[in-house]
Amino acid sequence: MSFLQLKTNDQTYYELVKDKKIEELKTKLGNPEWLNKIDTIHSFPSKEAVAKNLYLENVAFLSPNNLDNSGLFIIKKLPNTYEGGTKTKQQYIFNEDINSDLYNRFGMMVSNPTVTFKDLGGFDEPKRDMIRTKEYIEKGLIQKNLSIFLGVSRSGKSFLAECLAGELGYKLILLDLGVVMCDENPSKKLDDFFYYLETIDNYVLLIDEIEKVADPNGSAAMSRVLIGKLLTIFNNFNSESGFNIKSNFVIATANNITTLLEKNPEFINRFGLKYFVNYPEKQNFIDVCNYYIKKMKITNISGNDVYNYSASIYAKHEIPRMDDGNADKKFGKYASGEVKELMGNLLLYCEDDNGLLKCDGDILQKVLKLQKPQIQFANKGVLTTIEAAKIANFREVN
């Protein structure tokens, strides 16, 4: 008996069926066992055609819509065939933007980052670990590539995901759980989204500030439902009962996980790779400053100047250490993301000198005092984040 529907929006499969190239269709799908007995496929079948052929074991049906919602049919969703599975043939032909497709379906954004690891100082351990994990998944040694980055605001957690995608030539897809929560059926919308991802190759999926939605103290009952839903999805990635994300990357970021650790510690333990992103160490901070100084064509100052002046101005604001035994470790007073904003503001006060922007110590000190680091007014939050990282055994990176 058939009771098999192939579901797709991709023109390619309909063309193959129209031309009776069933074997070519099977080859394109990797010759799965469940297609072994199929030699006839009816596309866009009428109810009469379905009823007539339903009991024939050599017949399957091809349609973009569910032919039956009772659960009688086994439905196999077919992957898109262009640009690594991100586009259907007709989207490719007519230059349809996948960003529009994902946004219209799920309210999600997708981009093609141009920044790479060259634009990202530090993070050496996560860079290495995530690439190796991808290789091990492809060899069948590991099940999934799931990581979480905990850290203070503006520490570069999301930028890492962007640079990883750019380094590999992957797409960056942002899963906004807030949009999912606003849907009339959030659980189904989440399932539909991950079903959609099964048709796509080569992406980095970023779930930003995951704790804001997966909040066990949230007033919305759906927050608690969502925690359970995500636990199941994360646990079953690339299994027979879960969504097939292949060796693609799923990266979550968080600023505060204290409540999650108290009430749902198993949620954090679903992540195989756990990193705490601290403030940049002294040399990394100087390197980041030098990067933006060069990029913005600022002259007469260096990253060393930024470090020394800021360390002097905000001397009483110490950056807490993950490892209390390493008392000699020195950090910059600004998180990596804050440095970019600081340099942008510095441009406004520099003197234009034949196309170059001239700065001096007085200008730099003035801007440093105007652009106060978050450590000055968010010290309690930083301490809480570090304590949570210690409890959950996160590895420190900067």
N, C-alpha and C positions, 0 to 999 in steps of 0.2 A: 504494500500500500504506500502511496506517496505522502500525502498530507504535508508536503514540503513547499514552502514559499521562499524564493530568493527576493530580498528586498533591497532596492537601490534606486538612486536618482541619477545614476551615471549612464549616459547615452551609449557608452561602449558596449555594455552588456546587451542592450536591446538590439544593437546592430548585429552582434554575434548571433543572437537568437534568430533574428530576421533572416540572416544568411545561413542559418542552420549549421553554424560552426560551434557545436556543443563541445567538441574535444578541445578546441582552442580556448573556450571559456573555462573549461576545467583546468587547463594548463595555467592560465592566467591566475587562477585561484590556488595554485599549488597542488592540484589533483587530490582534494580532500576525500577521505573514504566515504563520506555521506553522499557524494555525487557518483559513486562507482556505478550504480545501477541506472542512473538517469541518462537517457538518450534523446528525450523529447522535453522541450521547455515551452510553455505557453506564456506569452507576454500579454499584459493587460487583459487577462481572461475575464469573460463575462460570468455571471453566476451560473449560467447554463453550462459553460465550458468547464467550470470548476466541478460542478456536480457530475458531469459526464466522465471526467478523467480522474476523479478523486481517488479511486481504488486501484489505479494502475501504478505499479511500483516503479515503472520506468519514466514516469512523468513528474515534472515539477512546474511550478508557476512563478512567473517573474512580474513584480509589480512594485511601484513606489509606496503604495498604501497597504495597510493590513487587509488581507482578504477576509479575515475572520478574527473576531476579538474574544472568542470563547476559550481560546487556548488549545483548540483542536489541531491547529497547524503548528509545525516546527518552522520558525522563521529564522533564516540565516541572512544577516546583513552583510552585503558585499562592500568591499573597500573601494574608495575612489581610485581612479587609474592614472591621474596626472599630478605632477609636482609632489611626488612622495606621498600620495594619498590625500593631499589637501584640497584637490579640485576634481570635479567631474570633468568629462571631456568637454561638455558644452560650456562649463565655466572657464575652461582653458581657452577654448576657441573664441569666446566673446570677452575674454579678459576680465572675467568677473572676479572681484576682490573677495578672498576668503574672509577678510575682516567683516565685510558687509554680511556675509552668510552667517558667520558665527554670532554677530551682533543681533541680526534679525531673528535668529532662532532662540538664542539663549541670553542675549544682552552681554556677551563676553567680547573682549578685545584680543586681537592677535597682531603681532608685529614681526618685522624681520630686522633684528638689531644689527647695527654696524659696529658697535663696540666689541672688543675682544679682550682676552686676558691681558693684552698689553696695556689696556686702559684701566686695569684693576690691580692696584698694589696689594701685596699680601695675599691672604686666602690660599696659600700654597697647599696646605693639607687637604682642604675640601676639593680644590681643583683636581688634585691627584686621585683622591678617593672616589669621586663621582665618575671620573673617566674609567677608572679600573672596574668599578661596579658595573658600568655599562658593558665592558668587555666580558666580565664574568657571567652576566645575564645571557649574553649572546652565545656563550659556551655551555649554558645550561647549569651553571654552578650556583647561581643566586637567583632568587625569584623576582626581585623588584628593585627599583632605584628610587627610594623614598627617603627624603632628608628634611630636616627642620633646622632653621637658623634662628636662634634666640639672641636678642641683643638690644642695646639702647637704640632709640630713634636716630635715624640718619647715619647708622653705622655701616651701610653699604650692603645690607642683606639682599634686598631686591635687585640691586645693581649687579650682584654676583650672578643671579639668574639671567639677567640681560646679557652679561658678558659671556656666560657659558653658551647661551644660544648663538650669539654672534661668532664665537670661536669655532663652533661646530657647523655653522651655516644652517642652524635649526630655526624654526619659528618659535616665538615666545607667546604663549597663550596664558592670559590672566583669567583665573577662575574666581569670579567675584561672588562669594557666598552670600553677601548682602542681597544681591539680585535674586539669587535662588530663594532666599528666605521670604522675599516679597511675592513670590509666585503663589497662586492659589493651591498648588500641589507641589511643594518644594521637593519632597522625596522623589516624585516622578521626574521632575525637571533635572535633578541631579543624575538620576539613572539615564535619562535621555542624553544628557551631556556626555557622560562617559561612554555610552553606546556610540555617540558621534565620534569620540576620540579613537575608537577602535578602527575607524576607517582612515585615520591619519598616521603618517610616518614622520619621524624626525621633528620632535618638538620638545620644548621645556615648558612644563605646566607650572605656573606660579600661583600659589594660594597665599595672598598677602594678608598679614595680621589675622591669622586664623583664629586667635583667641577671642576676637571681638564678636564673632558669630557663634563659635563653639564654646559658649559661656554657660557653665552649669548653674550660675547664679542669675542668669538672664530671666527677665519676667516672662518672656515668650516661651510657652511650652515647646514650641518648635525648636528652640535652641537645644533642648535635651534630646529631642528626637534626632536632630542633625548630628549630635555627637555619636549616637549609636549607629546612625547611617554611615557616617564617615569611618567609624571603627571597622565596620563590616567591609566597606569598599577597600580601605587601605589593606586590611588583612588578606583579602582575596585577590589582589592584583595578580594577573597572570596565572591564575589557577582555573580549574575546570568550572568552578562556580562563580568566578569573578570576571572583571573586565580585563581585556587583553591590552595592556599599554606597552607591551614589548620591552625594549631596553630604554625607552624614553624616560625623561627625568620628571619627577614630581617634587617640587620644592615648596615647603611652607615656611613662612616667617612669622615671628611673634615678638612682641615687646614685653609681655608679662604673662607668665603661665602659672602663677602661684595658686590661683583658684582651681585651675585644671589639675594641678598636681595633688591638691588636697582632696578633690572629689572624683576625679577621673584620671588617675595616674596611668591607667592602661592606654589612654589616648596618646600620650607622649611616647609611650614605649612601642607604639606601632611604627615609629620612624627608626629605620636601621642606622641612619647617620644623623647624629645630633651635635650641633656646634653652637658654642656661645661666641658671639662676635663682640669683642671688647673694643675699647678705644684703640687707635693705632699706636703701636710702640713708637718711641722717639724717632728712629730712623725711617720707619714707614710713614710717619706723620710728615717728616721733612721731605720725603720723596713725593708724597701726594701734593704738598705745597709747591714743590719745584715743578711738578707736572702742570699744574694750573698756571703758575707764573710764566712758564714757557709758552703754554697754549694761548694765554691772554696777552702775550707780548709785554709783560711788565718788566721794567728794568730797575737796577740799583738795589734790589733786595733779593734775598734767597730764602729757601725753606728754613735754613738755620735761623735767620732773623725772625721769621714768624714764630718758630718754636721758642726762641729765647725771650722775645718780648711777651708772648702770651703766657709763658711759664712764670714770668716775673709779675705780670699784672694779676694773674689768677693763682698766685702761689698757695693760697690757703685752701683752694679747692682741689683736693687730691682725688685722683681717679682710683676707685677701689680695685684691688687685685683679686683675680680668681684664685690664685695660689698665694696664700698669706706668707709662705716661706720665701718667696722671691721678692725681697724688699728692695733690691737694686733696680728692678724694672721701672722704666720711666715711660710715661704716655704723653701724647699731645693732649691739650685741653679741649680740642674740638674733635668730634667724630668726623669720619671721612666725608660724609655728605654735607656736614656743616662747613668744611673747608671750601668746597665749591661755592657755596653761598657767600662765604666770607670774601673770597677772591672777586666774586661778582660785584659786591659792594665796594671793594677796594678800587675797582676800576673808576668808580664815580668820583674819587678824590685824587686820582693820579693826574699828573700834568702831561699833556700831549707834547711829545718831543719828536717831531718829524715822523709821525706814524707809530712811534713807540710810546708806551705809557710809563712815565718816570715816577718812581715812588721813593720816599726816604723814611727814616725812622720815625719822624714826627707824624707823617701821614699814616703809617702802619699802626702806630700806637693809638691814634685817634679812632681808626676803624675798628681795631680790636676792642676798644672800650665801648664803642657803639654797638658792635655785633657781639653781644655777650654769649658765651658758650652755654649750652643747656645744662651742663654740670653745675652751673651756679644756681639754677632755680629748680632743678629736677634731681637733686642728689638722692633724695629718698627713693625715688623710682629706680634709679640706677642701682642702689644697694639691694632693693627687692629683687630686681632682675638677676643680679649676680648670685644672690642666695638661692634662687630657684634653679639656676644653672648648676650650682654645686650639688643640690639635692638630687637632681635628675641625671647627674653624671654627664653633663655636656662637656665636650672638648673645646678648649679655648683657642680661638683664632683671632687674628687682627691684621 
